[in-house]
Amino acid sequence: MTMPDLPPLPRTWRPFGPRMAAAVFAVVLVGAFAWLWLRFDEQTKEAVNVLEKATVIAIVGLGLALMFALARSRVVARPDGLTIVNGYRKRELTWAEVGTVRMPRGAPWPHLDQGDDVRISLLGIHTSDGARAETAVRELKAVVAAHRVDS
C-alpha cells in the first residue's frame, strides 16, 4: 500500500457543507425576523415591549452563535502538532498526544481515538462533503502516520 502524498504543513481542513448551511441559515434567520418586523403595522410594533424585543433578539443571537460555532470548526496540522477546533472549544495537541484517526462507517465526522475510551471528534471534516471529506481523512491519516514514525 502506497502512502498518499503528504500535504504541506500547516494544512487546514474545514467542512464546506456545514459552513455553507450555517451561512445560509444565518441570512435566512436574520432576514426572516427583519422581514416580519417590517411587515408589522405601527400599532403592532408599539404593542411589543422592550422585554419581548430583547427576547427575540436573544433568540436570534443564540441561533447566530450556534451557526458561527459550527462554521468555525476546523482541524489544523502543523509541524509541531494538531489543532482541533470544535465549536468554541480549541485543543492543541502535540504529535505525541495524537492518537489514531478513525472514520467509522455512517459517522458524520472522524475522530481521534486516544485509547482508554478517549475520543476527540473532528468536526472540521464532515462526511456530508463526500469525496472532499474522504480526501481530508486520507491526508490527515497520512500526516499523523508520518509524524508517528518520527516520534
Secondary structure by P-SEA (a helix, b strand, c coil): ccccccccccbbbbbaaaaaaaaaaaaaaaaaaaaaaaaccaaaaaaccaaaaaaaaaaaaaaaaaaaaaaaccccccccbbbbbcccbbbbbccccccbbbbcccccbbbbbccccbbbbccccccccaaaaaaaaaaaaaaaaaaaaac
